[in-house]
Amino acid sequence: MGGKEEFSIITNGLVKTFGKLRAVDGISLKVGKGEVFGLLGPNGAGKTTLISMLNTLRRPTEGHAEVNGFGILESPGGVRESIGAVFQDSTLDDELTARENLELHAAMYGMGEKERRERIAETAKMVGLESRLGSAVKTYSGGMRRRLEIARGLMHTPKVLFLDEPTLGLDPQTRNHIWEYIRKMKSGGKVTVVLTTHYMDEADSLCDRIAIVDRGKVIALGTGKELKESLGGDVITVECRKPAALIAAVKGLKWVKGAKQHNGKATLSVDSGEKRMAAVMAAAEKAKAGVESVTLSKPTLDDVFLHYTGRTIREEEGSPNYRMRAIVAARRR
């Protein structure tokens, strides 16, 4: 990616504070046109706050950003006209029918009657709701509401679509359907999609590139493959009584690229994992680590998050820091 015109989004040192909390802490990144770009991290990491600034719903405390060539501070109207958004919390009118919700959205964007009819038919068909357009939204399931919100977000043919945790709380079958719709948009290449999620498999399956976000910062950025390869090989996970003792015993070995302790386990990033298993077990026995189980696997995005933070996403969401951020986020909403 080269010139400025190749990017749908450019951010430079974006910061958002709420009192003493830095919800977004100096994020700089570029999102290419037609890209499906993932913001991956635990709930409370700052993902939603970041896109709320890009949507012009919140002013940054510091820094600057452009969306589709429009400055979020200088030209907020231009930004809003060129984007679509699906938020975590539903903004549909339950008392209206699905068609009425879509017509209201189209009217807000000044779409003519003919264009409105055509776009409603196209987007409803895309998300499989053409037979339920006349039903009140209050009769819809959670998955159907999500699909309707995606259709609404696409009604005015935006250049950038923001999807904030689009499959949160949905059953596996509905999640897969939402994934299919995102892949359709990806294959078309006409819309840039920014997807926030804390589901590793979702980011890995859908996104061209992924920014791992933790405590308001981007801690790693690249394709899923690049992020996993950054660990330097295979992953050996040893569940034992004394993981710290095992880590101390292997940390100086050249073939150990990284070692982290968490939740009663030692996770080692190593070259040629199958060849190193015996050496790891010998080190564990020498350190009297008390091995209970050993697994060998290829790196996952969960391993990447653990490598860069020393925690898993699940552990982060259970931390006092996360709970504080979640309270602040709830108050903001």
N, C-alpha and C positions, 0 to 999 in steps of 0.2 A: 504494500500500500504506500502510495507516494503523496500526491498533492492533496490539498485541503478539500478539493471538490470530490474526492473519493470517499469522504467520511460523512456519515449521517449525524454522528454525535462526536463532539470534541469537548472534553472537560479539562480544566486547568486549575489544580489546587482547590477543589471544592471542599468547603467546610460548613458544617451546620452544627451549632451548639444549642443546647437547651439547659440553661443554667451552667453548671459545671460539667455536664455530660457533652462530650464531643461525639455526636451520633454519626457524623461523617467527618473524617479527619484527613483532609488534604488529598482527595482522590483526583488523579489525572489519568485519563484514558481516551482512546479513540475507537469508535465503532464504525466499521466499513459499511457502505451501502449494500443492501441485500443480505447482510449477515444476520444470523441468529446468534445473539450474544448473550451469554449467561452470567448472571450475578449469583454466585453460589456461596451460601454461608448460613449459619444458624439464625433462627428468628431473633431479632434484636441486634443484628450485626451492622445495620445501617443501610440495607438494600432499599427498603421502601422509602426511607428519607431521601436517599440519592435520587430515585426516580421521581419523587414528588417535587424536587427542585428542577429536574429536567422537564417535568410537566408544567412548570411555572406555578405550581400550587404552593410552594414555599420558596422564600427568598434565601439564597445562601448567606451565611455569616461572612464568609470570605470566598475568594476565587470567582471563576467565570466558566460559562459553558455555552456552546452553540448547538442547536438542534436544527438540522436541515438548513444550515446557514444563517439561522436567526439567533441572535443573542437572547438568552433567557431573561435578562434584565432590560435590554434595549428594545426587543421586539417580541414581547410575550404573546401578542395576538397572532403573529406569524407562526410561532411555535405551535400554538393550540390548533390552528387551522390545518396544520400538516401532520398531526399525530392522532393516534387512537390509543385508548387506555382501557385495560380491564384491571380493576382494583381488587385488593383482598376482600374488602367488604362490599357487598352487593349495593348497587345504586339504581337498580331497576324499580319501577313503580308496580307494586304487587297487585294493585286494583285494576291496572290496565291490562289489555291483552298483549301478547308478544308483538303482534303487528303494530299496535298503538305505541308501544315503547320504541320500536324502530322508526315509525313515522315521526314521532316527536324528535328523536335524535336527528333524523334527516332534515327536518324543518329548521332545527337550530343551525345547521350548516348551509341553509339556503338552497337545498336541492329542489329542483322542479318536480312536478307530479310524475311525469313519465320516468325520469331518472330514479325517483324514489321507489316507484313500483318495481322497476327492474332490479335495483340493488337489494331491495327486501327479498325478492324471489331468489336472487343469486346467493346472498349470504345465508338465508334460511336453509337453502338446499345444501350448501357447503357443510353446515353443522347438523344436518339431519332433522330440522324442525319444521319443514314446510307443511306438514300435516297438523301442526299444533299452533300455527300462527294466530288462530282465532281464540285460543284458550287464555284465560287470565293467568298472569304470572304466578299468582298465589297457589295455583294448582300444579306448578312445576316442581320437580325434584331438584335437589341441589346441583346435580350434574347438568340438568336441562337449563337451569338458570345460568350456569357457567358458560354453556354453549351459546346461549342467547346473548350474553355479554360480549363474547368474542365476535358474534355476528354484528352486534351494534358497533363495536370498536372498528369494524372493517367497512361499515356502511358508506362512509364518505371517502373511501379509497385513500387512507393515510399513507404517508411515506415511511413513518415509523409507528410500530405498534408496541406499546408497553404492556406486558403481561406480568402482574405482580402475584406470585404464588398461584398460578391459574388452576392447579389441581389440588390445592390444600383441602384436606378433609373429604376428598372424593374416593369412591370405591375403585379398586383396581381396573375394572372394566371401563368405567367412565374415564379414568385417567388415560387409559390406552386410546380412547376415542379422541380426547383432547390432543394427545400426542400426534394422532393422525392428521388433525386439522393444522397443527403447527408445521408438520412435515410438508403438507400441501402448500402452505405459504412459502416455505423454504425452497421448494422445488420451482415455484413460480419466479422467485428472485426479484419481485417487484417491490416488496416491502421489507424493511429492516425490522427485526423483532428483538426486543430487549426483554429477557425472561429472568425474573428473580425466582429462586427456589432454594430450599434446603434439602431437596432430594437428590442424592448423588447420581442415581441412575437416570433421572430426568435430564440433568445437565449433560451427562455423558452421551446420552442417546440423541439429544436434539440440537446441541449447540455447536456452532463452528469454532467458537473460542469461549473460554470461561475465565472470568475474574473471580478468584476466591477472596471473599470479603470477610474480615474478622475485626470486630471492635472498631468499625468505621474506616478501616484501611484495606486497600488491595494488597494482599500478601503474596499472591502468585497470579500469573496471567499467561494463557497460552491455549492451544488446543488440548482436548482431553488426553490425547496421546503424548503431547509434549510434557504436560504436567506429571503424568505417571512416569514417563521416562526420566524426569528430573530426579527421581529417587535413586536412580543408578542401578536398577536390577530387580531382583526378586525380594519378596517380603517373608521373613520368618517370624512368626508370632509364637512366643513361648509363655504359656500360663504357668506361673510358679509362685512359690511362697515369698521369694526374695528377688523380685525383678531388678531392683537396683544393684544387687550383687552381681547378677549376670551381666548387666550393661557395663558395669565397671570392668568386668573380666574380658569383654570383647572389644571395648571401645578403641583400643590402640591397634587393632588388627587392620591391615591395609584393605582387606576386602569388605570390611564393614563400612558402608557409606553413611549410615545414620542409625541412631539407636534412641528410642523413646520409651519411657515407662508410663503406663496409664492403666488404671482399673485392674491392678493385679497382674498385668501382662508386660512383657518386654517385647517391643516390636523392632526388628532389625531389618534395615535395607542392605542387601548384600549382592555381590556378584555371584552368578552361578549357584543359585540357592541349593540345588540338589547335592552339589559337591560339598557344600559348607555345613550341611545338617550335622554330620558326625562331629565336626570341630565345635559347633555350637553346643552340642550335648556334652562334649568333653569339658568345655569351659563351664557349663552349668554345674556339672558334677564337681569340678574342682572348686567352684565358688560356693558349693553347698546351697544352690538356689532352690532346691526342692521342686523339680519340674513335675507338672501335672498333665500338661498336654502341649503338643507342638504342631503347628500347621505351616505349610509352605504355599504361597500364592503369588500371583502376579499383582503388581500394585493397583489399587483402586483410588478413586478420588478421596475416599475416606482416609486412606493411608497418606495421601498428599496433604490433606488438612492436618492430620496428626503430625506429619513430618515438620510442617511449617509453624505449628502452634503449640505442639506438645499435648494437645487435647483432641478428643473426637468432637464432632458437632453435637452429639447427644450430651456429652459431658459439659460442653459450653452452655447448652440450654438449661442445664440444671444448676449452673453456678450462680452465686449471689450477684455478680456483675450482670449476668443475663437477666435475672429477675428484675433488677433495677431498671434496665433498659426496656423490658417488657412493660413495666408499670408506666414509664414515661411515654412509650408508644401508645398504650391504651388511652392515656390522658389526652394525647394529641388527637386521636381519632374521635 
